[in-house]
Amino acid sequence: MEYRRLGRNDIQVSAVCLGTMTWGEQNTEAEAFEQLDYARAAGINFLDAAEMYPVAPRAETFGRTEEIIGNWLVARGGRDKTVLATKVVGPGARFSYVRDGKPRLNRVHITAALEASLKRLHTDYVDLYQLHWPDRGGAAFGALGYTHNAQAEETPIEETLGVLDDLVRAGKVRTVGVSNEAPWGVMRFLGLAEAGRGPRIASIQNPYSLLNRSFETRLAEVALREDCGLLAYAPLGAGVLTGKYLGGQHPEGARLTLWPDNRRYQGPQAEAAVAAYVDLARENSLDPAQMALSFVLSRPFMTAAIIGATSMDQLRSNIAAAEVSLSKDVLAGIEKIHGVYTYPCP
């Protein structure tokens, strides 16, 4: 397993990060433990969670994923060998059950959120604490465009970073990061840190896959120049890039079978793009999912790709993708398809 530096810190993380959002919903605690044990044995030291997990989020399961991870850490030990990342939710109407029903990225909410996460995780610190999405108008989750809303209520980034600074100084957080963030927000956080207003963000957790390469034009230069690498979520486009949904298939127990309203990686353009990528992989004797993950892992702005699995077979295959190298012909084929289906998904 390859290890990479997290931002400008002395933290080394595995290039493959184990995502956890299915634990407590699609996966039982026992299944999560099996995944964690296998991942640790394979050299993965990086876990990514969030207070709102599992997904799809609901009041009855809020925080359950963190509880499972905490139970595993108690049972197996090795906290000092685990790079543990989690996130605090931003504002959103769907989270009426979170704290006072109006979560913000302000002092009261971030402090309360972290204390609750630490309790569930059975630890006194997290290695990477991330803002799950921005607390400002117009920063639409997953959208390729931008709509400015000058009237929207928002928490100033200065306030958010100030709270994070206190948590880092208190030893409860080692470093911080953003998620679902845009270039303006990333540079604002970095600029304030350079001015001595708080900790420097170490990472950007945004979507990136063969179906959504918008990071390349939006944030790749920032990531490289500022040592603030990408933690790529949905590198398989919610499993779509495996090809298992092609032709209208709906495998039993699969994410998009259970939650068909999740249209982010679906539609005619996505279907055509996936078919082309799957054909390319098979023509070159590659597993489509491993080809897609290997491409993501090879990008120069990448710190880690966050993989998720509901079965051990999926997990083994996804982790093995770290050992797959793509030929020049395959890479050229990917670029040719990308030229036709440039942004089929947000």
Backbone torsions as a table, in degrees:
resi	resn	phi	psi	omega
1	MET	NA	133.9	177.4
2	GLU	-84.3	143.8	177.6
3	TYR	-119.7	142.6	-176.6
4	ARG	-130.8	153.5	-178.6
5	ARG	-75.4	136.4	179.1
6	LEU	-91.8	103.2	-178.2
7	GLY	62.9	-137.6	178.0
8	ARG	-105.4	24.1	179.2
9	ASN	-92.3	176.4	175.7
10	ASP	-94.2	18.0	-179.5
11	ILE	-87.8	124.7	177.3
12	GLN	-105.0	126.6	-178.0
13	VAL	-120.5	148.2	175.8
14	SER	-65.7	142.5	-179.0
15	ALA	-62.6	-25.6	172.8
16	VAL	-101.0	121.4	177.8
17	CYS	-105.7	135.8	-178.8
18	LEU	-86.4	114.3	174.4
19	GLY	-79.3	153.5	-168.2
20	THR	-130.4	7.6	-166.2
21	MET	-70.4	-9.6	178.5
22	THR	-89.4	-12.5	-174.5
23	TRP	-74.9	121.8	-176.5
24	GLY	101.9	-4.7	176.7
25	GLU	-129.6	-73.9	178.2
26	GLN	-83.1	-22.0	179.6
27	ASN	-121.6	141.2	175.6
28	THR	-78.4	170.7	176.7
29	GLU	-62.5	-40.6	179.4
30	ALA	-61.5	-41.3	178.1
31	GLU	-66.6	-38.8	177.3
32	ALA	-63.0	-42.3	177.7
33	PHE	-59.4	-41.7	179.4
34	GLU	-62.9	-42.3	176.9
35	GLN	-62.4	-45.5	-178.8
36	LEU	-63.0	-43.2	179.4
37	ASP	-61.7	-45.0	-179.1
38	TYR	-65.5	-44.3	-178.9
39	ALA	-61.7	-44.3	179.0
40	ARG	-60.9	-42.9	179.5
41	ALA	-64.4	-28.1	179.7
42	ALA	-83.8	-1.4	177.4
43	GLY	98.8	4.7	178.1
44	ILE	-79.3	123.2	178.9
45	ASN	-114.4	3.1	-170.0
46	PHE	-115.6	120.7	177.8
47	LEU	-119.0	137.0	178.9
48	ASP	-119.4	123.4	-179.7
49	ALA	-130.6	-171.8	176.3
50	ALA	-163.9	150.8	-179.5
51	GLU	-62.4	-28.9	-177.0
52	MET	-82.9	-8.5	-177.9
53	TYR	-73.9	148.4	13.9
54	PRO	-83.4	169.0	178.0
55	VAL	-110.0	136.6	7.3
56	ALA	-73.1	136.5	-174.8
57	PRO	-71.3	140.7	173.7
58	ARG	-156.4	160.0	-174.0
59	ALA	-58.5	-37.9	-174.1
60	GLU	-66.8	-25.3	-176.3
61	THR	-114.9	2.9	-177.6
62	PHE	-54.1	124.8	177.9
63	GLY	85.1	-4.8	-174.9
64	ARG	-64.0	-37.4	180.0
65	THR	-61.5	-45.1	177.8
66	GLU	-61.2	-38.5	178.0
67	GLU	-60.8	-41.8	180.0
68	ILE	-63.7	-44.6	178.5
69	ILE	-62.5	-43.2	178.7
70	GLY	-60.8	-42.5	178.2
71	ASN	-63.3	-38.5	178.2
72	TRP	-66.2	-41.9	178.7
73	LEU	-62.9	-37.7	176.7
74	VAL	-65.9	-43.6	-176.2
75	ALA	-72.3	-38.0	-173.1
76	ARG	-103.1	-23.3	-176.3
77	GLY	75.4	-164.5	177.8
78	GLY	79.0	24.5	179.0
79	ARG	-57.2	-37.5	-177.6
80	ASP	-70.2	-13.9	178.6
81	LYS	-102.5	4.3	-177.0
82	THR	-113.5	127.0	174.1
83	VAL	-93.4	107.9	-171.6
84	LEU	-105.0	120.8	179.0
85	ALA	-115.5	140.1	171.9
86	THR	-144.9	178.5	-172.2
87	LYS	-139.9	155.2	175.0
88	VAL	-108.5	136.0	-178.4
89	VAL	-71.4	150.1	171.8
90	GLY	-95.4	-169.1	-178.7
91	PRO	-68.3	147.2	177.8
92	GLY	179.4	136.4	-176.5
93	ALA	-62.4	-28.6	-176.1
94	ARG	-70.0	-15.1	-173.6
95	PHE	-101.6	48.5	178.8
96	SER	-64.9	-17.3	-178.0
97	TYR	-95.2	1.7	-178.4
98	VAL	-95.3	119.4	179.6
99	ARG	49.5	-116.8	-177.6
100	ASP	-90.4	11.2	179.8
101	GLY	86.7	-2.3	179.5
102	LYS	-134.9	64.8	-175.9
103	PRO	-61.6	137.7	177.3
104	ARG	-134.3	167.7	176.2
105	LEU	-96.6	55.5	179.1
106	ASN	-113.0	-178.3	-174.6
107	ARG	-59.8	-47.0	-176.5
108	VAL	-61.9	-48.2	-174.6
109	HIS	-73.7	-43.8	-179.1
110	ILE	-64.1	-43.0	-180.0
111	THR	-62.1	-46.5	179.7
112	ALA	-65.1	-40.1	-178.9
113	ALA	-63.6	-45.8	-178.5
114	LEU	-65.1	-42.7	179.7
115	GLU	-60.1	-40.0	178.7
116	ALA	-68.3	-39.5	178.4
117	SER	-64.4	-43.9	179.6
118	LEU	-59.3	-40.3	179.2
119	LYS	-64.4	-45.5	-179.4
120	ARG	-66.3	-35.4	-176.6
121	LEU	-83.4	-5.8	-179.3
122	HIS	55.1	47.9	178.8
123	THR	-144.7	162.7	178.3
124	ASP	-104.5	5.3	175.7
125	TYR	-158.2	156.1	168.5
126	VAL	-116.3	148.9	-177.3
127	ASP	-77.7	-38.3	-179.3
128	LEU	-135.3	117.5	178.7
129	TYR	-110.1	122.6	-171.5
130	GLN	-117.3	148.5	173.4
131	LEU	-87.7	115.8	-168.8
132	HIS	-63.3	-35.4	172.4
133	TRP	-159.8	163.7	-173.7
134	PRO	-66.8	156.4	175.7
135	ASP	-108.0	67.4	178.2
136	ARG	-161.4	155.0	-179.2
137	GLY	-71.5	146.5	174.5
138	GLY	91.3	-15.8	-179.1
139	ALA	-86.5	72.5	-173.8
140	ALA	-67.7	135.8	-177.1
141	PHE	-66.7	113.3	174.2
142	GLY	78.8	1.3	-176.6
143	ALA	-79.7	148.7	176.0
144	LEU	-85.6	-20.1	-180.0
145	GLY	-104.6	-177.0	-179.2
146	TYR	-140.7	132.2	175.6
147	THR	-121.4	118.2	-176.4
148	HIS	-78.7	133.6	178.4
149	ASN	-129.9	90.1	-176.0
150	ALA	-68.7	-16.5	-177.3
151	GLN	-93.2	-5.4	-175.4
152	ALA	-69.5	141.6	175.0
153	GLU	-72.8	137.5	180.0
154	GLU	-152.2	155.5	175.3
155	THR	-93.3	126.7	-180.0
156	PRO	-58.1	139.3	178.1
157	ILE	-58.2	-33.2	178.2
158	GLU	-58.3	-40.1	179.7
159	GLU	-69.2	-45.6	179.9
160	THR	-59.0	-47.3	-178.0
161	LEU	-67.0	-32.6	177.3
162	GLY	-63.7	-40.4	176.8
163	VAL	-64.4	-45.7	179.5
164	LEU	-61.2	-36.6	177.5
165	ASP	-60.4	-43.9	179.0
166	ASP	-63.5	-38.2	-178.9
167	LEU	-69.7	-36.4	176.1
168	VAL	-66.9	-45.8	-180.0
169	ARG	-63.0	-30.3	179.6
170	ALA	-79.7	-6.2	179.3
171	GLY	81.9	10.7	-179.5
172	LYS	-88.6	-15.6	179.1
173	VAL	-138.6	134.7	178.5
174	ARG	-85.4	-45.6	177.9
175	THR	-151.9	169.1	-172.4
176	VAL	-127.5	160.4	178.7
177	GLY	-151.4	171.2	178.3
178	VAL	-117.9	165.6	179.9
179	SER	-146.7	145.9	-178.4
180	ASN	52.6	40.9	-174.1
181	GLU	-106.6	155.0	-179.0
182	ALA	-104.2	166.4	-178.3
183	PRO	-54.3	-41.9	-179.1
184	TRP	-59.6	-45.8	-178.4
185	GLY	-64.6	-44.1	179.9
186	VAL	-60.3	-47.2	-178.0
187	MET	-68.5	-30.4	176.8
188	ARG	-66.6	-44.6	177.0
189	PHE	-60.8	-44.7	-178.8
190	LEU	-65.9	-40.3	179.9
191	GLY	-64.2	-42.7	178.8
192	LEU	-64.9	-38.7	178.2
193	ALA	-63.7	-42.1	178.6
194	GLU	-63.7	-27.4	178.2
195	ALA	-84.9	5.5	178.2
196	GLY	80.5	23.0	-175.3
197	ARG	-97.6	6.7	179.9
198	GLY	156.8	-178.1	-177.3
199	PRO	-71.3	152.8	179.3
200	ARG	-83.3	129.1	178.7
201	ILE	-66.7	142.4	-174.5
202	ALA	-103.3	-15.1	-172.3
203	SER	-159.6	161.6	176.2
204	ILE	-127.5	114.6	178.3
205	GLN	-98.7	100.5	-177.8
206	ASN	-130.4	163.9	176.7
207	PRO	-68.9	142.7	174.0
208	TYR	-160.0	127.5	179.0
209	SER	-166.0	179.1	175.7
210	LEU	-61.9	-20.0	179.3
211	LEU	-93.2	-11.0	-179.8
212	ASN	-150.5	94.1	179.9
213	ARG	-106.5	25.4	-177.5
214	SER	-62.5	-23.9	178.2
215	PHE	-57.6	-30.5	-176.8
216	GLU	-63.0	-36.4	-178.9
217	THR	-95.2	-19.7	-176.7
218	ARG	-93.9	-46.6	-165.7
219	LEU	-134.1	-3.6	-176.7
220	ALA	-59.5	-44.0	-179.5
221	GLU	-63.4	-41.0	177.2
222	VAL	-60.7	-46.9	-178.2
223	ALA	-58.0	-43.2	-176.8
224	LEU	-75.9	-45.9	-177.8
225	ARG	-70.7	-30.9	-174.1
226	GLU	-104.1	6.1	-178.6
227	ASP	51.5	50.6	-177.8
228	CYS	-132.0	75.5	-167.8
229	GLY	-73.1	166.2	-178.5
230	LEU	-84.1	133.6	164.1
231	LEU	-103.2	101.5	-170.1
232	ALA	-81.8	116.0	172.7
233	TYR	-97.3	158.3	-176.1
234	ALA	54.2	47.2	178.9
235	PRO	-66.9	-14.0	174.2
236	LEU	-109.1	14.3	178.4
237	GLY	56.9	53.2	-178.4
238	ALA	57.5	31.9	178.3
239	GLY	87.6	-6.3	-176.5
240	VAL	-62.1	-37.0	-176.1
241	LEU	-71.7	-5.6	171.8
242	THR	-71.7	-21.5	-176.8
243	GLY	89.8	0.6	-173.3
244	LYS	-71.4	-14.2	179.0
245	TYR	-101.6	0.4	-178.1
246	LEU	-61.5	146.3	177.5
247	GLY	70.3	24.2	178.2
248	GLY	78.0	15.1	179.0
249	GLN	-70.1	145.7	177.5
250	HIS	-135.3	81.0	-177.3
251	PRO	-57.9	139.6	-179.2
252	GLU	-60.9	131.1	177.4
253	GLY	82.3	-6.1	-179.7
254	ALA	-72.5	153.8	-173.5
255	ARG	-56.7	-48.7	-176.7
256	LEU	-77.1	-12.4	171.2
257	THR	-77.5	-41.9	-180.0
258	LEU	-72.4	-36.6	-178.0
259	TRP	-127.2	74.1	-175.4
260	PRO	-65.4	-16.1	179.2
261	ASP	-75.0	-10.1	176.0
262	ASN	-75.8	93.4	-173.1
263	ARG	-98.5	7.6	-171.8
264	ARG	-57.6	-37.6	-177.3
265	TYR	-115.2	29.4	179.4
266	GLN	-124.2	169.9	-179.3
267	GLY	122.4	166.6	-175.8
268	PRO	-58.1	-42.8	-179.7
269	GLN	-66.1	-43.1	178.6
270	ALA	-63.0	-43.3	-179.8
271	GLU	-59.6	-45.0	-179.4
272	ALA	-66.4	-41.0	179.4
273	ALA	-64.4	-45.7	-179.8
274	VAL	-61.1	-43.1	179.4
275	ALA	-58.6	-41.0	179.9
276	ALA	-66.8	-43.0	179.4
277	TYR	-66.8	-40.1	178.7
278	VAL	-63.9	-42.1	177.6
279	ASP	-61.7	-43.4	179.5
280	LEU	-59.9	-44.7	-179.8
281	ALA	-61.5	-47.9	-176.1
282	ARG	-68.7	-33.8	176.1
283	GLU	-62.9	-24.1	-178.4
284	ASN	-110.1	19.9	177.0
285	SER	56.8	39.0	178.7
286	LEU	-113.9	148.5	170.0
287	ASP	-73.6	129.2	-176.3
288	PRO	-55.3	-41.8	-179.5
289	ALA	-66.4	-41.9	180.0
290	GLN	-67.2	-35.7	175.9
291	MET	-62.7	-45.7	-178.9
292	ALA	-63.2	-42.7	-180.0
293	LEU	-70.2	-40.4	178.8
294	SER	-61.5	-39.1	176.9
295	PHE	-60.7	-48.1	-179.8
296	VAL	-59.5	-46.3	-177.5
297	LEU	-64.7	-24.1	-176.4
298	SER	-83.7	-7.2	-176.0
299	ARG	-72.1	138.6	-174.9
300	PRO	-67.1	-20.5	-179.4
301	PHE	-92.8	6.1	-173.1
302	MET	-90.0	129.1	169.0
303	THR	-92.1	-48.5	179.4
304	ALA	-156.6	150.7	172.3
305	ALA	-103.2	129.8	-178.0
306	ILE	-92.1	111.6	179.8
307	ILE	-99.7	151.4	175.3
308	GLY	-137.1	149.8	-179.1
309	ALA	-150.3	148.8	174.0
310	THR	-105.4	-11.3	177.5
311	SER	-130.0	157.3	179.0
312	MET	-67.3	-34.2	177.3
313	ASP	-60.9	-43.9	177.2
314	GLN	-61.5	-44.4	-177.7
315	LEU	-62.3	-47.2	180.0
316	ARG	-59.1	-44.6	-179.5
317	SER	-64.8	-43.2	-178.4
318	ASN	-65.4	-42.2	179.1
319	ILE	-66.1	-38.1	179.9
320	ALA	-64.3	-20.7	179.3
321	ALA	-61.5	-22.6	179.4
322	ALA	-64.6	-20.0	-179.3
323	GLU	-97.8	0.6	-178.1
324	VAL	-90.7	129.7	175.5
325	SER	-111.2	136.5	-178.5
326	LEU	-95.9	135.0	179.9
327	SER	-71.7	166.4	176.9
328	LYS	-61.8	-35.8	179.9
329	ASP	-66.6	-40.3	178.9
330	VAL	-66.6	-43.0	179.1
331	LEU	-62.8	-39.0	176.9
332	ALA	-64.9	-39.3	177.5
333	GLY	-63.7	-39.1	177.2
334	ILE	-62.1	-44.3	-179.2
335	GLU	-66.1	-33.9	178.4
336	LYS	-65.4	-43.7	177.6
337	ILE	-65.8	-41.1	179.1
338	HIS	-60.6	-34.1	178.5
339	GLY	-64.8	-27.8	179.6
340	VAL	-88.3	-44.1	-178.9
341	TYR	-115.9	76.5	-169.1
342	THR	-71.7	-52.0	178.8
343	TYR	-132.5	71.6	-179.2
344	PRO	-72.2	-15.7	-177.6
345	CYS	-140.9	152.2	177.2
346	PRO	-81.7	NA	NA
